[in-house]
Amino acid sequence: MNTDPDILLIQNLKKRERAVFKQFVLSYSSLFMTKAMFYSRSKEDAEDSLQDAFVTIYQKLPDFKGENKKAFISWCSKITINTCLSKYKRHYFTFERNELKAGMDITIDPTIYGTLSKEEILEQIDLLPEGYREIFSLFAIDGFSHTEIANHLNIKESSSRSQYTRAKKKLKMQLERLSNSNIAI
C-alpha cells in the first residue's frame, strides 16, 4: 500500500469519496478561481464557471489516468479553462482583417520585470481588452497552442496568432509605462 499523500489523495478522489473531494475543493478553489477570472467577464461568471468545472471534475475523476499531483492539478486547470470558454462560445472576434506580419515578434525588456511585482504584471494583463487578455492568457500562461485556442473560441488559427501579437504589443507598452512610472518615483 502506498503512503505518498499525493498518490493517496488522487486515489481517494478517484473513488469519489465526498469528504476528500470537499477538502480538495476547499484547498484548491482559489487556484482555480484565479484561472476562471482570466477567462470570465465578471467575478459572478467566474464563480458559476468554477462551480460547473468542479462538477465536471467530479464526474470525470475516473477518466484521469495517473497518480501525479502536478498532472492532476493541470488536468483540473484545463477543465476549468474549458468550462469558462465553453460558457461563452460565441462569434468572438470581428477585428480588422489586416494581419500582423507573422515574423514580427515583440520582446519585453527583461529589466522591466525587476521593477514590477508579480501583482502589478498580472494587473496589467487583466487590463488588456477581453479578447486580447483571453488569448494572451491561454497561450502565454496556460500553454495552449494557437490551434487549440482557435478550436475553443471558434476562430481561425491566424486570428489567434494576430490577437496574441497585438496583446503582447499592448502589454509591452503598459508594462513599460508602469515601469517608467515606478522608476520615476
Number of C-alpha atoms within 10 A of each C-alpha: 4 7 7 8 10 15 15 15 17 22 16 15 20 19 13 15 13 12 11 16 20 11 11 15 15 10 10 12 16 12 12 22 19 12 22 27 20 23 27 21 13 12 13 11 16 23 18 16 25 25 17 17 23 20 11 15 20 17 12 13 17 13 9 14 12 11 14 12 15 10 13 17 14 13 14 22 20 17 20 25 24 16 22 26 19 12 15 14 11 11 9 11 15 8 10 7 8 7 14 15 10 10 6 9 11 14 9 15 10 8 9 17 15 9 16 16 11 10 9 15 17 11 11 17 23 17 14 17 11 16 17 24 22 22 27 26 20 21 18 12 10 15 12 16 15 20 14 15 22 18 13 15 20 14 18 14 17 15 21 25 23 20 22 23 22 17 24 22 16 19 23 18 13 17 22 18 12 18 18 13 11 11 9 7 5
